[in-house]
Amino acid sequence: MLLVAAVAIVIAFFFTFTNGFQDASAIAATFIASRSATPRQGIIMVAAMALLGAIFGGSAVAFTLIGLISIESDVETLFVLVTALVAATAWNLVAWRYRLPSSSTHALIGGLVGAGIAAAGPGSVNWGVGDLLAPPHELNGLALILVFLVVSVLAGFFGSFVLQKASALLLRNARRGINRSIIRFNWVAAAMMSFFNGANDTQKQLGVIALVLVAAGESATIETPFWARAVLALLIAAGTLSGGWRIMTTLGRRIFEVEPIHSFDSQVSSGAAIALSTVAGAPISSTHIISTSVIGVGAAENPRKVRWSVGREIVIAMVMTIPVTMVIAGALYFIISPFTGV
């Protein structure tokens, strides 16, 4: 049990590191591409704010993840968590290799649901449908996660679209020198978005580690230990520093050629969506929110200059990630179960 728990925690740590260059690196994309900061300045600032967000960003998202699956056997729970993390990490690496702005959040959710169903059937998953349909119509479980995954992405697109239209109107007679002021505001917007992204991203793994400790008998109650939070904070910062340029190239250059005002509108819209989701306890995909916000800014500025084919690739990745990782995690669980005795 302790060995399996240790393996699960190590994989959770590695997943957080891959999360750094898969999700957190997207935060710096428009900030750097708009020349508001050099690559070195941008990545260091984003990594530092993500670290602070991971430490001080609360635990609401972690407890949402904790309540997603419920399996009576502690041994089965441990192997479900291990297979879910392996499936999600594998998908992260594939997406990074092929420069797809895929979602670590979608990957982990799909992995947990797929492995949970393989281990204990559909009843092991908190679908949240009953609570949503019956009074007082509360959102929780998978329903909460899916609703916010969709709503946050739509908010990223429409929010940036409206902001860009408003900015174009307000700044129509502004001199070119206004860019210096916009760049200063860009730093504030990027810092805010990085903080809440770090909070939301690391809390998912924090929830998994809390489940591992309870299932292994190392904790009597479900709680989020500070030592795990601190390690996750360091790892997401390290991941951001190490490998994000592939994703930044897709978001910051291939979708739409961004200027400082485009970056600002995109970051304000994305940051607000990520912050509200984090406070609500909803794990979301920062990469997808940022991607759609860039498309929204481009659509408002000049739809003909938007490379819609890249947007189509992003939508495909959004749609396929959860089903694919569900299948991977479920298949992996069935493969290892004869050798583990679960």
C-alpha positions as CSV (number, residue, x, y, z in Angstrom):
1,M,0.0,0.0,0.0
2,L,2.7,2.5,1.0
3,L,4.7,1.7,-2.1
4,V,1.7,2.3,-4.4
5,A,0.9,5.5,-2.5
6,A,4.5,6.7,-3.0
7,V,4.3,5.9,-6.7
8,A,1.0,7.8,-7.0
9,I,2.5,10.9,-5.2
10,V,5.6,10.8,-7.4
11,I,3.5,10.6,-10.6
12,A,1.3,13.5,-9.3
13,F,4.4,15.6,-8.8
14,F,5.7,14.7,-12.3
15,F,2.2,15.5,-13.7
16,T,2.4,18.9,-12.1
17,F,5.7,19.5,-13.8
18,T,4.3,18.6,-17.2
19,N,1.3,20.8,-16.3
20,G,3.8,23.7,-16.0
21,F,4.9,23.6,-19.6
22,Q,1.5,22.4,-20.9
23,D,-0.9,24.8,-19.2
24,A,1.0,27.4,-17.2
25,S,3.3,28.3,-20.2
26,A,0.2,29.3,-22.2
27,I,-0.2,32.2,-19.7
28,A,2.9,33.9,-21.1
29,A,2.0,33.4,-24.7
30,T,0.3,36.7,-25.7
31,F,2.3,38.6,-23.0
32,I,5.6,37.7,-24.8
33,A,4.3,37.6,-28.4
34,S,3.0,41.2,-28.0
35,R,6.5,42.3,-27.0
36,S,5.3,43.4,-23.6
37,A,8.1,41.4,-22.1
38,T,11.1,39.5,-23.3
39,P,10.8,35.7,-23.2
40,R,13.1,35.6,-20.1
41,Q,11.2,38.3,-18.3
42,G,7.8,36.9,-19.1
43,I,8.5,33.3,-18.2
44,I,10.2,34.2,-14.9
45,M,7.3,36.5,-13.8
46,V,4.7,33.9,-14.8
47,A,6.6,31.1,-12.9
48,A,6.9,33.3,-9.8
49,M,3.2,34.2,-9.7
50,A,2.2,30.6,-10.4
51,L,4.3,29.6,-7.4
52,L,2.5,32.2,-5.2
53,G,-0.9,31.2,-6.5
54,A,-0.2,27.5,-5.7
55,I,0.7,28.3,-2.1
56,F,-1.9,31.0,-1.3
57,G,-4.7,30.2,-3.7
58,G,-6.9,28.1,-1.4
59,S,-8.3,24.6,-1.6
60,A,-11.8,24.8,-3.2
61,V,-10.7,23.1,-6.4
62,A,-8.9,20.4,-4.5
63,F,-12.1,19.4,-2.6
64,T,-14.1,19.3,-5.9
65,L,-11.6,16.8,-7.2
66,I,-11.7,14.8,-3.9
67,G,-15.5,14.4,-4.3
68,L,-15.4,13.3,-7.9
69,I,-14.9,9.6,-7.3
70,S,-15.8,7.3,-4.4
71,I,-14.6,3.7,-4.1
72,E,-14.9,1.6,-1.0
73,S,-11.7,-0.3,-1.3
74,D,-8.6,1.7,-0.4
75,V,-6.4,-0.5,-2.5
76,E,-8.6,0.0,-5.6
77,T,-8.6,3.8,-4.9
78,L,-4.8,3.9,-5.0
79,F,-4.6,2.0,-8.3
80,V,-7.4,4.2,-9.8
81,L,-5.4,7.3,-8.8
82,V,-2.2,5.8,-10.2
83,T,-3.7,4.8,-13.6
84,A,-5.5,8.2,-13.9
85,L,-2.3,10.1,-13.4
86,V,-0.4,7.9,-15.8
87,A,-3.0,8.4,-18.5
88,A,-3.2,12.2,-17.9
89,T,0.6,12.5,-17.9
90,A,1.0,10.5,-21.1
91,W,-1.6,12.7,-22.8
92,N,0.2,15.9,-21.6
93,L,3.5,14.7,-23.2
94,V,1.8,13.8,-26.5
95,A,0.1,17.2,-26.7
96,W,3.3,18.9,-25.8
97,R,5.3,16.9,-28.4
98,Y,2.8,17.9,-31.2
99,R,2.3,21.5,-30.0
100,L,-1.4,21.0,-29.2
101,P,-2.8,23.4,-26.6
102,S,-4.5,20.5,-24.9
103,S,-5.8,20.5,-21.4
104,S,-4.1,18.9,-18.4
105,T,-7.4,19.4,-16.5
106,H,-9.4,17.5,-19.1
107,A,-6.8,14.8,-19.1
108,L,-6.9,14.3,-15.4
109,I,-10.7,14.4,-15.2
110,G,-10.9,11.8,-18.0
111,G,-8.3,9.6,-16.3
112,L,-10.1,9.6,-13.0
113,V,-13.5,8.9,-14.5
114,G,-12.2,6.2,-16.8
115,A,-10.2,4.4,-14.1
116,G,-13.1,4.8,-11.6
117,I,-15.6,3.2,-13.9
118,A,-13.1,0.3,-14.7
119,A,-12.6,-0.3,-11.0
120,A,-16.1,0.0,-9.5
121,G,-18.5,0.8,-12.2
122,P,-20.4,4.1,-13.1
123,G,-21.7,4.3,-9.5
124,S,-18.2,5.2,-8.3
125,V,-18.4,8.6,-10.2
126,N,-20.2,11.6,-8.7
127,W,-21.9,12.6,-11.9
128,G,-23.8,15.4,-10.2
129,V,-26.9,15.0,-12.4
130,G,-29.3,14.1,-9.6
131,D,-28.3,17.2,-7.5
132,L,-28.6,19.4,-10.6
133,L,-32.1,18.2,-11.5
134,A,-33.6,18.0,-8.0
135,P,-34.3,21.0,-5.8
136,P,-32.4,23.1,-4.8
137,H,-30.6,22.4,-8.2
138,E,-27.0,22.4,-6.9
139,L,-23.9,22.0,-9.2
140,N,-21.3,19.5,-8.0
141,G,-19.3,16.6,-9.1
142,L,-18.7,16.0,-12.8
143,A,-21.6,18.3,-13.7
144,L,-19.9,21.2,-12.0
145,I,-16.7,20.5,-13.7
146,L,-18.2,20.1,-17.2
147,V,-20.4,23.3,-16.9
148,F,-17.4,25.4,-15.9
149,L,-15.1,23.9,-18.5
150,V,-17.6,25.1,-21.2
151,V,-18.7,28.4,-19.6
152,S,-15.2,29.5,-18.8
153,V,-14.1,28.9,-22.4
154,L,-17.1,30.8,-23.7
155,A,-16.3,33.6,-21.3
156,G,-12.8,33.8,-22.6
157,F,-14.0,34.2,-26.2
158,F,-16.9,36.6,-25.7
159,G,-15.1,38.6,-22.9
160,S,-12.1,39.3,-25.1
161,F,-14.2,40.0,-28.1
162,V,-16.2,42.7,-26.2
163,L,-13.1,44.1,-24.6
164,Q,-11.3,44.4,-27.9
165,K,-14.3,46.2,-29.5
166,A,-14.4,48.6,-26.5
167,S,-10.7,49.2,-26.6
168,A,-10.8,49.9,-30.3
169,L,-13.5,52.5,-29.7
170,L,-11.9,54.1,-26.7
171,L,-8.4,54.3,-28.2
172,R,-9.4,55.1,-31.8
173,N,-7.6,58.5,-31.6
174,A,-4.8,57.5,-29.3
175,R,-1.2,58.0,-30.2
176,R,1.2,55.1,-30.7
177,G,2.9,56.1,-27.5
178,I,-0.1,54.7,-25.6
179,N,1.5,51.3,-26.0
180,R,3.9,52.0,-23.2
181,S,1.1,52.4,-20.7
182,I,-0.7,49.4,-22.1
183,I,2.5,47.3,-21.6
184,R,2.6,48.3,-18.0
185,F,-1.0,47.2,-17.5
186,N,-0.1,44.0,-19.3
187,W,2.3,43.1,-16.5
188,V,-0.5,43.5,-14.0
189,A,-2.9,41.5,-16.0
190,A,-0.4,38.7,-16.7
191,A,0.5,38.5,-13.0
192,M,-3.1,38.2,-11.9
193,M,-3.8,35.5,-14.5
194,S,-0.6,33.6,-13.5
195,F,-1.6,33.7,-9.8
196,F,-5.0,32.2,-10.3
197,N,-3.7,29.7,-12.9
198,G,-1.1,28.4,-10.4
199,A,-3.9,28.1,-7.8
200,N,-6.3,26.2,-10.0
201,D,-3.8,23.9,-11.7
202,T,-2.0,22.7,-8.6
203,Q,-5.1,22.2,-6.5
204,K,-6.2,19.3,-8.8
205,Q,-3.0,17.3,-7.9
206,L,-3.4,18.4,-4.3
207,G,-6.8,16.8,-4.2
208,V,-5.4,13.6,-5.7
209,I,-2.5,13.5,-3.1
210,A,-5.1,14.0,-0.3
211,L,-7.0,11.0,-1.5
212,V,-3.8,9.0,-1.7
213,L,-2.8,9.7,1.9
214,V,-6.3,8.7,3.2
215,A,-6.4,5.5,1.1
216,A,-2.9,4.6,2.3
217,G,-3.9,5.1,5.9
218,E,-1.4,7.9,6.3
219,S,-4.1,10.5,7.2
220,A,-7.3,9.9,9.2
221,T,-9.2,12.8,7.5
222,I,-9.1,14.3,4.0
223,E,-6.9,17.4,4.2
224,T,-4.5,19.3,2.0
225,P,-1.0,19.1,3.6
226,F,1.2,22.2,3.2
227,W,4.3,20.1,2.3
228,A,2.5,18.8,-0.8
229,R,1.3,22.3,-1.7
230,A,4.8,23.7,-1.4
231,V,6.3,20.9,-3.6
232,L,3.6,21.3,-6.2
233,A,4.2,25.1,-6.2
234,L,7.9,24.6,-6.9
235,L,7.2,22.0,-9.6
236,I,4.7,24.0,-11.6
237,A,7.1,27.0,-11.5
238,A,9.9,24.7,-12.7
239,G,7.7,23.3,-15.5
240,T,6.8,26.7,-16.7
241,L,10.5,27.7,-16.8
242,S,11.6,24.6,-18.7
243,G,9.4,23.8,-21.7
244,G,6.7,26.2,-22.6
245,W,7.8,27.7,-25.8
246,R,6.1,25.1,-28.0
247,I,2.7,26.0,-26.6
248,M,3.5,29.7,-26.7
249,T,4.3,29.5,-30.4
250,T,0.8,28.1,-31.1
251,L,-1.1,30.6,-28.9
252,G,1.0,33.7,-29.4
253,R,1.8,33.6,-33.1
254,R,-0.1,31.0,-35.1
255,I,-3.6,32.0,-34.2
256,F,-3.3,35.8,-34.5
257,E,-0.5,38.3,-34.6
258,V,-1.0,40.1,-31.2
259,E,-0.2,43.7,-30.3
260,P,0.0,44.9,-26.6
261,I,-3.7,45.9,-26.6
262,H,-4.7,42.5,-27.9
263,S,-2.6,40.9,-25.1
264,F,-4.2,43.0,-22.5
265,D,-7.8,42.3,-23.5
266,S,-7.0,38.6,-23.8
267,Q,-5.3,38.4,-20.4
268,V,-8.1,40.4,-18.6
269,S,-10.8,38.2,-20.0
270,S,-8.9,35.0,-19.3
271,G,-7.8,36.1,-15.9
272,A,-11.3,36.9,-14.8
273,A,-12.6,33.5,-16.0
274,I,-9.8,31.6,-14.3
275,A,-10.2,33.6,-11.0
276,L,-14.0,33.1,-10.8
277,S,-13.7,29.4,-11.6
278,T,-11.0,29.0,-8.9
279,V,-13.1,30.8,-6.3
280,A,-16.1,28.6,-7.2
281,G,-14.0,25.4,-6.8
282,A,-14.2,24.5,-10.5
283,P,-11.1,22.9,-12.1
284,I,-10.8,24.5,-15.6
285,S,-8.5,24.5,-18.6
286,S,-6.5,27.7,-18.6
287,T,-5.0,26.7,-22.0
288,H,-8.4,26.5,-23.6
289,I,-9.6,29.7,-22.0
290,I,-6.5,31.6,-23.2
291,S,-6.8,30.0,-26.7
292,T,-10.4,31.1,-27.2
293,S,-9.6,34.6,-25.8
294,V,-6.9,35.0,-28.4
295,I,-9.4,33.9,-31.1
296,G,-12.0,36.3,-29.6
297,V,-9.6,39.3,-29.8
298,G,-8.7,38.4,-33.4
299,A,-12.3,38.0,-34.4
300,A,-13.0,41.4,-33.0
301,E,-10.0,43.1,-34.6
302,N,-10.1,41.4,-38.1
303,P,-11.7,37.9,-38.6
304,R,-9.8,37.5,-41.9
305,K,-6.4,37.7,-40.0
306,V,-7.3,34.8,-37.6
307,R,-5.9,31.5,-38.5
308,W,-9.1,29.6,-37.9
309,S,-7.5,26.2,-38.7
310,V,-5.5,26.5,-35.5
311,G,-8.7,27.3,-33.6
312,R,-10.3,24.2,-35.1
313,E,-7.3,22.1,-33.9
314,I,-7.8,23.4,-30.4
315,V,-11.5,22.6,-30.5
316,I,-10.8,19.1,-31.6
317,A,-8.3,18.7,-28.8
318,M,-10.9,20.1,-26.3
319,V,-13.5,17.6,-27.4
320,M,-11.4,14.5,-27.6
321,T,-9.2,14.8,-24.4
322,I,-11.7,13.5,-21.8
323,P,-12.9,10.5,-23.9
324,V,-9.4,9.5,-24.9
325,T,-8.0,9.7,-21.4
326,M,-11.0,7.8,-20.1
327,V,-10.3,5.0,-22.5
328,I,-6.6,5.0,-21.8
329,A,-7.0,5.0,-18.0
330,G,-9.8,2.3,-18.1
331,A,-7.7,0.1,-20.4
332,L,-4.6,0.5,-18.2
333,Y,-6.6,-0.4,-15.1
334,F,-7.9,-3.6,-16.7
335,I,-4.4,-4.4,-17.8
336,I,-2.8,-4.1,-14.4
337,S,-5.6,-5.4,-12.3
338,P,-4.7,-9.2,-12.8
339,F,-1.2,-8.4,-11.5
340,T,-2.3,-6.3,-8.5
341,G,-5.1,-8.5,-7.1
342,V,-7.7,-5.7,-7.2
